[in-house]
Amino acid sequence: MIERPLWLERVQQSWAQRSVIWLSGVRRVGKTTIARMLKDSVYLNCDLPSSARALEDPELFLDSQDANAVLIFDEVHRLDDPSLLLKIAADEYPQLKVLATGSSTLAATRKFSDTLTGRKRAIHLCPVLWEECAENFGIQDLDRRLLHGGLPELLLAKDKDAAFLNEWIDSFYARDILELFAIRNRQGFLALFRLLLRQSGGLLDYTQLANLSEMSRVTVKSHIEAMQISHVIHLLRPFHGGGKREIVSRPKCYAFDTGLVTFEKGWDTIRNDDRGLLWEHLVLDSLRFRHADDAIYYWQDKSRREIDFVIRRSRDQVDVVECKINPDRLDPTPVEAFRALYPAGDNYVVSPAVKTPTVLRRGKLVFKAVNTKHL
């Protein structure tokens, strides 16, 4: 079993704040593997009827556990009322440490009548981070990570498995979308999902997507919301602070994994022109591991000057993150335009070529050149 120390440390840090942790992520991303790495725990697979029977009376089950026990409720959304179990555990048995896993956020309202606000810590498990590849998975080939993606089984496979990815998409719809959201238009939903995979990293245009998928704009927005909740896409909002020429409303849409993006595009190799956009996806994962989603933005103005990521650290301080395969090709022009509006903050260029953090000067600006592990 490959150790995942970054995530195990995150779990322990979260337990220091709350007794209940919600570990969510797409299927096959490694939630069960991480849960089973927690030593001396009581593990229940909620897919099994025996686990459902044991949890029919949450008080009786929780009363029977040893003091300070560690409880794992894997795939807890398979229970009839998972939020009741977690609410009772948080309110009445705070001495117990609970880790519950599921494929969606707690906003999947068909299953969760209570999102446990203030009672839990949420951890989103993204695909294998680039900084984990070499240190934990023994993989140093960037193109392999970009092409295969970060689902551990695919990342470790010798060849990219199209059958696995087709089965993953079918299972995602049947077990997450249909069950949790009751979206029955399978063909329309998956057509929209595949469109978003092909456009990953670009600006979201609801009207265009409605025309291409032959669904109404309202339906498209509803389906995209379900995809956000189930973690298969992430919408990145534009940063703006009053500049008249800034983009203020259109989000960017990123698919959750480069492996599915390259699969849908039909790529079996990574060309030089492909690498930069796919690298953005890996940098975004590393930023989301370290920052709250509502602190991460992109920036663009009407002259089409664009910054990959902007991190809001405080009211007046915002950091700039530019993603480059080769840091020597960094163009400071967009950052200069941004800093004319927002002068306070650090500038980063994130590159897989950087082994040791260094400092670069471009024009009047200073950039910290780093890899994702230095963020």
N, C-alpha and C positions, 0 to 999 in steps of 0.2 A: 504494500500500500504506500503510495507516494504521500509524503508529509506535506501539509499545507500550513506552515507556521504563521503566515500573515493572517489567515482567516481564523485559525485557532486562537491567536492572540486577540483578534477583534471580538471573538465570542467571550473570552474571559473579561475583557474590558467592559463589554456590555453588561455582563452579569454583575459587575461591580456597581452598576447604576440601577438596574431593574432585575427582578427575579425571572421575568418572562422575556424570551427573545424570539422574534419572528424572523426566521431565515428563509428568504424567498429567492427564487431564480427559476429560469426556464428548466424544463425537464432535461435530464442527462447532463446538467452542468456540474454535478458533484455534491449536491446537498446531502444525500445519504452517506456518501463517503466521509465527508467532514463530520457529520453527526456521529458516525461510528468510531471516529478517532478520539472522541471524548471518553476518557477512561472511567471505569466504575460507574457506568450509567445504566439506567433502566430504559431499554429501547422497545418501542412499540411501533410496528408498521401499521398505520391506520387503514391501509388497503385491505388488511386481513379481517375477516369476520370475527375472529377470536379477539382482536384488539378492540373492535367496535363493541363487542359484548362486555369486555373488561371496563370500558369507559362509559357504559350506559348510565351509571350512577357516579358522577365525578367525585362527589364528596367521599363516597365509600372507597373509591380507588385511591384518592389522595391521602385519606386517613391511614391507609395500609402501608404507606411508604415510610422508609426510615427518615429520621430527621436529617436535613441537609442533603437529601438524595438529589441526584441529577437525573431528570426525566427527559426522554427524547420522544416526541410525538411526530413521527415521520409521515408526510403526506396527510397532515391533520385535516385538510379541507375535505377529505373523503368522508369524514364524520358528518352526521346529520346536523349537529349544532356545535361546530368547533369553537365558536367564540364564547359559548357558555363555559366550556371546559377551561379555556385560558383565563377567562375573567375570574372564575372561582379560584383557580390556582394563584393568580396575582393578588386577589383581595384577601383570601382566607388562609393561604399557605405560603406566605412570602419567604419562609425559610427554605423552601424547595427551589432548585434551579431548573427551569423549564426551557427547553429548546424545541420549538415547533417549526416544521418546514412545510412549504407549499410552493406552488408554481406561480402564484400571483401576489400582489400586495393585498392588504386587508380591505381594499376598496372593492373587492369582488363581492358585491352586495347580495348576490343570490345565496351566498353561503355564510356571509359574516354580517350578522345583525348589529354587531358592536365592533368597532375598529380598535378598541382597547386604548384609546387616547390617554396618555399619561401612565399607562400600566405596563408598557412593554418597550423594548428597544428593537428596532427593525434593522436587519442586515440584508442588503441585496448582494447575492453571490453572482458576480459576473463571470463570463468565461475566463480561462486561465490568463492572468496578467502577464505582460511581456517580461516583467522582472522575475516572475516565477519560472519562466520557461527554462532558463539556464540553471538557476539555483536549485530547482526542485524537480524539473522534468527532464533535465539533461538535453535540452534542445536550444541550440544557439543560432539556428538558421531562421532568419526573419521571414524569408519567403515561405517557408514551411508553415510558420504560425499564421501568416496572412492567408495562405491558400487553404489549409486544413481547418482553420478556425480554432477556437479555444474550448470546445467541448472536449473533456479529457480523453474520451475514447477515440475520437477522431484525430486529435492532436498526436496521440501515441501510435496511431495506425501507420503502417508503411505506406499505404496508398489511400487517397481520398475515396470514400465509399459513397457513391451516389445513392445506392439503395438505402443506406442508413439515413441520409438526409431526406429522401422522399418519405421514408417511414416516420421520421421525426416530424415533418410537416403534417402528415395525416394524424399522428398521435396528438400533436399540439391542438389541432382543431377539435378532435373528438373528445379529448379528456380535459381540456382547459376551456376552450371557447364555447363549445356546445353545452357542456355541463355547467359551467359557472355563469355564462351569460345568455344561454338559450338562443344564440344566433344560429338560425337554421339554414341560412343561405350559404351553404358551403362553397359553392362555385364562386359567388360574388366576393365572399370574404377572402378566400385564398387568392383570387385574382388581384385583389387590392394589396394583400400582403406581398405577393410577388412583385407587384409594381414598386412598392416601397423598398424592397430589397434591391431592385435594379437602380433606384434613385437614391440610395443611401448616401448621406452626407450632403444632400442638396436641400434647397429651400422647399418647403411644403406648399403645394398649390391645391387646395381642396377642390376648386372648380375643375382643374385639369384632371385630377384623379377621378372625380365623379364622371367626367366624360369618357375617360379611358376604361373605367370599370363598369360603365353602364348602370350606375346606381345614383341615387339622389345625393346631393351634397350633405344633407342631414344624416343619411345612412353612412356615408363615408366618415363623417366626423364621429359618429357613434362607434363604428368599427375601429377607428384609430384609437379612440379612448380605451376600448377593450384591449387592444394590442399594447398600449402603454401600461395598463394595469397588470397585464400578464408578462411584462418585461421584454417583449420581442422587439419593441422600438423605444427610442428615447427622443423626446422633442426638446430641442435646445432653443431657449428664448433669446431674442436679440437684446443686447445691452444698449440702453439709451438713457440720457440724462437731460434731455432738453435741446440737444443740438438739432437745428432745423433740417439738416440733410441726413440724419441718421435713419436707418430702417428701424421701425418701432413695433411691427406687429407680426411679420411672417417668421415662424419658427423654422429651424433646420430639423431634419429627421434622420436619425442614425439607427440602422438595424443593430441588433444586439451582438452579432457575430460576423466576422469577416468570412468565415467558412461558408455560411449560407449566402452571403453577398456574392462571392466568387462562383458558387454553385449555380445560382440563379442567372448570373451573367454568362455562364458557360465557359469560364476560364479554367484551363488546366495548367497554366503557368502564370507567373507574375511578370508583367513587362515593366520597364522603367517608368512608364507613364502611369501605371496602376498603383505603384507603391506608395506614393504620397498620400492619396485619399484613404487608403486602407490603414496606413500608419496613424492617421487621425483617429480612427476607431480605437486603436490600442491606447493612444494617449488619453482619449476620453474615458476609457475604463479606469485607467490609473488615477485620473482626476476624481472620478466618482467614488473611487475607493477612499479617497482622502478628504473629500469635501461634500457637503450637502448638495443635492441636485439643484436646489433653488439659489445656490451661490455660483453656478457655472453658466456662462452665456457665450454667445458669439457676438461679433460686432461687424457691421457693414454700413457704409454710407451710400448715398445715391450716385456717387462717382465710382461705385463698385470697389472701393478700397475695403479690404476685409481682414479681420483678425480671427484666427481659428477659435481660440477660447479666451474668455475674460473671466477672472475669478474675483468676485466681490469679497474683500476682506473686512471692510468697514464702510461707513458712509462715504468717506473721502478717499479711501485707498482701494485701488483695483489693480490686479496683476494681469499682465498680458502673457499668453502662452501661444507661441507659434510652433508648428510641427514641420520639421524638415528632415528628409532622409540625409541630405548633406547640409550641415549648418553653414557651410561657406556660401551657399546660394540664398541666404536670408536677405530679403528686400526690406529695408527699414521704413519704406515710404508709408505703408498703412499704419504702422505703429507711431510714426511721427504725427500723422493726422489725428490719431486717437489721443496721443499725449498732449496735443495742443488743447484738447478739451478736458482731459483728465490727467493731470501731471503727476499725481502721487501713486506710486506702486512700483513693483519690480517687473522687469521684462525677462521672459524665458524663451529660449529656443530649445525644443526637445527633439533629440535625434538619437537613433540607435547606434550611430557612429561614435557617440561620446562615451568614453570609458571612465574618465575622471572629470568632474565638473570644472569648468573654466569660464573665463570672462571674455566677451567679444565686444569691440566697439564698432558700431555701424553708424556713420554720420555723427550726430550729436548724442546718440543713445548708447547705453551700455546694456548688454544682454548677458544673462547667465546661461551658458550652454550646458545642458544636463541630459541624462537618460531618464526613463520613466522612474527608475528606482530612486533617483535623487530628488524627486518632487516632494 
